[in-house]
């Protein structure tokens, strides 16, 4: 089990790093969107390429950021009933959800998206819009994102099983929400770095 726990930590570190990097894509998408709108209204011109790169960046944020969101346990869930149950029961519910829903769905989408992306790469597919971009990088995001999500689902499953065996603390998979005091301290540190 130690090997699997080490593997889980490796997957967590990979998805956390990708999540940090891809978070910048959102800022880039917003800047491109604002710049494109400014150019369109000031110079009365625009480009489909700029619109499409925004879509690609948003797709990257959602597809590549999903695994980091799962790792941080910040995904949408309904804890009205489960929140009142014991931690062990909650872990069993998570195991059931990962094995019966998340992993089969992610593997199925991965199975169908690989040939879809490969065909686009082989054909060097281009956008049908005038001035549009190549399409295959966006289609390649689908299998990449679901590969990362599958890996993170396996990592979460390992952590839950490790918890049941007494080898992993619940803090390894619980939501790590910052307290208001921690958020204020982080803002102060960020302000000190910029001054």
N, C-alpha and C positions, 0 to 999 in steps of 0.2 A: 504493500500500500504506500510505502514511502516514495517509491518511484512515481506513482500516480499523483501523489501530493506535490512532488517536485514538478511534474509535468503541468499540473494545474497552476502552479505559481508562474511557470514559464509562459503559459497561455495568457494568464492575467496580465503579466508584464507587457507582453506583445500587444494585447488589445488596449491596455492603458496608454501605451506609447502612441499607437495609431490614433486613439481618441484624442490625445493632446495635439497631435499634428493636424488631424482633420478639422479640429475646431477652428483653425485659422482659415479654412476654406469658407466658412460662413462669413467671416469678416471680408474676405476677398470678394465673395458673391455680393455682399451688400455694397461694397465700394464700386464694383462693376455696374451694379444696378443703378446706383446714384449717378455715376459718371455717364452711363448710357442715357439716363433720363435728362441729365443736364445738357448733353450734346444734342439730344433730340429736340429740346425746347429752345435752346439758344441758336443752334445752327440748322435746325429743321432737317436733320439727317440722322440716320440710324443704320444699324447693321444686324442682320439675323445672326451673324456669328457671335456678337456680344450677348444677344438674348440666349443663344444656345449654351454658351459657356456658363451663364448663370444657372441654367437648368442642370448642367453637368456637375457644377459645384454643389448645388443643393442635393442632387442624387448622391454624390460622394459623402456629404455630411450624413444623410440618413442611412445609406447602405453600409458605410464603414464605421459610423458612430454607434450603430445599434449594439454591437458586441460590447463596446465600452460601457454603454448604458446598462446592459444586462449585468456586467461585471460589478458595477457600482450599486446594483439592485435599485435602480432609479426608473425602471420600466413601470408601465401602468399596471396596477393590480388592484383587486378589490379585497380589502382585508376586513370587511365588516364582520364576517363570520370567522375567518381564519385568525384574525387578530386576537380573538378571545380564547383560542386553543393553545395548548402547551407548545413549547418550541419544537419538541420532537414530532408532534402531529403536524405542525407547519412544515417541517422538513420533509415529512412523508408526502405531504400534498405537493411540495416543490418537486420531489423526485418523480411523482406521478405525472405532473405537468411537463417536466423535461422529457421524460421517456415516451409519453403518449402523445404529446402535442408539439412541443418546440422542436425536438430533434427530428421526428419524422417529417414535419413540415419543412424544416430547413434543408434536410437531405433531399427531399423531393424537388424543391425549387432548385437546389444546386444541380441535381441530376439533369433537369431540363434546361437550365440556363447555360451550362457549359457548351453544348452543341450550338445553342443560339448565339452565344458570343463568338465561338470559333468560326461559324459561318460568316459572321459580320467581319471578322478579322481577315479571313481568307479572301472575301470579296472586296476588301478595303471600302466598306460601305460608307457612302457620303449622305449628308442630309439632302432631302429633296427641296429644301428652301434655298432661294438665291442667296449666295454669300454664306451658306451654312457650313458647318464643320464636319469633320469625319465623325462617324457615329460609333465605331467599334469601341473607343475608350469608355463611353457611357454604358454600352452593353457589357463590357468586361467588368464593370463595377458590380454587376449582379452576382456572378459566381464568386467574386472576391469577397463581397459583403456577406454572402451566405456561408462561405467557407469559414470566415471569422466567427460568424454567429454559431455555426456548428461546433467549432472548437471551444467557444466560450460556454456553450450548453454542456459540453462534456466536462469542462472545468468546473462548472457549477454543480454538476452531478457528482463529481469526485469529492468536492468540498462537503456536500450534504451527506454522502456516504461516510466520509471521514468523520464528520460530526457525530453520526450515529454510532460509530465505532469508538468514539472518544479520542480521536487523533487530531481533530481540527476544532478550533474554537468557533463559536457562532459569529464572532466579530469578523471572521474571514469572508462572510457572505451577507452580513446585515448591511442595511443602508447606512452610509456614513454621512449623514446630514450635519452640516456645520451649524453650531449654535449662533445666535445673533452676535454674541461677543466675539466668537472666532471670525465671523465675517467682517466685523468692524476692525479687528486686528489685522486681517489680511488686506483690507483697504488702506489702513495706515502704512503697512509695510510697502504696498505698491506705490503710494504717494511719496514715501521716502526715497524709493528707488528712482523716481522720475525727477526728483529735485536735485 
